[in-house]
Amino acid sequence: MGDKLSALPPHWEVRMSRSRNMPYYFNTKTKESRWAPPTGADVDKGEGESAVNSGKIRASHLLVKHIESRRPSSWRQDNISRTKAEALQLIEEYRSQITAGKTTLGELATTESDCSSAKRQGDLGWFGPGQMQPSFEEASFGLQVDELSEPVYSDSGIHLIVRTA
Ligand SMILES: O=C(O)CN(Cc1ccccc1)C(=O)c1nc(-c2ccccc2)[nH]c1C(=O)O
């Protein structure tokens, strides 16, 4: 069954509580959070599945490609010639800037990511098991909501990932 998130009222989304390890509902506009589903949502009637039940998560990422990437080209650079080591240096610099609170992954992804998702601040939307490359999936599903990954290697290049829901 597809997830029924679209049935949630506007600005509401399902998130996973770290402390209680259970889903809660968060309004991205009012910043309100509640354990009970928002009024009028299908989830009130127990219909359909939330993203949590369907095993989907949401994440954003910043991809730095290198000469060994399966496709060493991107919207920002036709021919990517940096080495894997140079790509890792960049990724570690970006990670330091994010953990120091100087910027966010979304902000950096917009200008620095070699993925087409750069246009959406790195947002990949909701995805479930089997949709992403194994190393990317394993890293993403191992994150708590709002957690930033260590450098993650895939055939596409080197990633920083933040789980957003
Ligand atoms: O690996 C390849 O042969 C080419 N790809 C795959 C790809 C290409 C365009 C759009 C999405 C995925 C990429 O290199 C790539 N991988 C990603 C990617 C990898 C992991 C998670 C999300 C995106 N983005 C890109 C991109 O150009 O924009």
The ligand as an SDF file (V2000), in Angstrom:
LIG
                    3D

 28 30  0  0  0  0  0  0  0  0999 V2000
   25.6080    6.8800  -11.1760 O   0  0  0  0  0  0  0  0  0  0  0  0
   25.4000    7.1480  -12.4180 C   0  0  0  0  0  0  0  0  0  0  0  0
   25.6810    6.4400  -13.3680 O   0  0  0  0  0  0  0  0  0  0  0  0
   24.7890    8.4930  -12.7460 C   0  0  0  0  0  0  0  0  0  0  0  0
   24.1620    8.9500  -11.5830 N   0  0  0  0  0  0  0  0  0  0  0  0
   22.8670    8.3900  -11.2940 C   0  0  0  0  0  0  0  0  0  0  0  0
   21.8440    9.4530  -11.4300 C   0  0  0  0  0  0  0  0  0  0  0  0
   21.8890   10.3680  -12.4850 C   0  0  0  0  0  0  0  0  0  0  0  0
   20.8770   11.3380  -12.5490 C   0  0  0  0  0  0  0  0  0  0  0  0
   19.8670   11.3900  -11.6080 C   0  0  0  0  0  0  0  0  0  0  0  0
   19.8740   10.4870  -10.5520 C   0  0  0  0  0  0  0  0  0  0  0  0
   20.8530    9.5010  -10.4570 C   0  0  0  0  0  0  0  0  0  0  0  0
   24.7920    9.8810  -10.7920 C   0  0  0  0  0  0  0  0  0  0  0  0
   25.9530   10.2180  -10.9830 O   0  0  0  0  0  0  0  0  0  0  0  0
   24.0150   10.4180   -9.6630 C   0  0  0  0  0  0  0  0  0  0  0  0
   23.7550    9.6920   -8.5700 N   0  0  0  0  0  0  0  0  0  0  0  0
   23.0340   10.4610   -7.7670 C   0  0  0  0  0  0  0  0  0  0  0  0
   22.5440   10.0280   -6.4820 C   0  0  0  0  0  0  0  0  0  0  0  0
   23.2040    8.9970   -5.8010 C   0  0  0  0  0  0  0  0  0  0  0  0
   22.7040    8.5580   -4.5480 C   0  0  0  0  0  0  0  0  0  0  0  0
   21.5670    9.1480   -3.9910 C   0  0  0  0  0  0  0  0  0  0  0  0
   20.9210   10.1780   -4.6840 C   0  0  0  0  0  0  0  0  0  0  0  0
   21.4130   10.6140   -5.9290 C   0  0  0  0  0  0  0  0  0  0  0  0
   22.8400   11.7010   -8.3320 N   0  0  0  0  0  0  0  0  0  0  0  0
   23.4570   11.6660   -9.5270 C   0  0  0  0  0  0  0  0  0  0  0  0
   23.4840   12.8250  -10.4610 C   0  0  0  0  0  0  0  0  0  0  0  0
   24.3080   12.7940  -11.4300 O   0  0  0  0  0  0  0  0  0  0  0  0
   22.6990   13.7690  -10.2430 O   0  0  0  0  0  0  0  0  0  0  0  0
  1  2  2  0
  2  3  1  0
  2  4  1  0
  4  5  1  0
  5  6  1  0
  5 13  1  0
  6  7  1  0
  7  8  1  0
  7 12  2  0
  8  9  2  0
  9 10  1  0
 10 11  2  0
 11 12  1  0
 13 14  2  0
 13 15  1  0
 15 16  1  0
 15 25  2  0
 16 17  2  0
 17 18  1  0
 17 24  1  0
 18 19  1  0
 18 23  2  0
 19 20  2  0
 20 21  1  0
 21 22  2  0
 22 23  1  0
 24 25  1  0
 25 26  1  0
 26 27  2  0
 26 28  1  0
M  END
$$$$
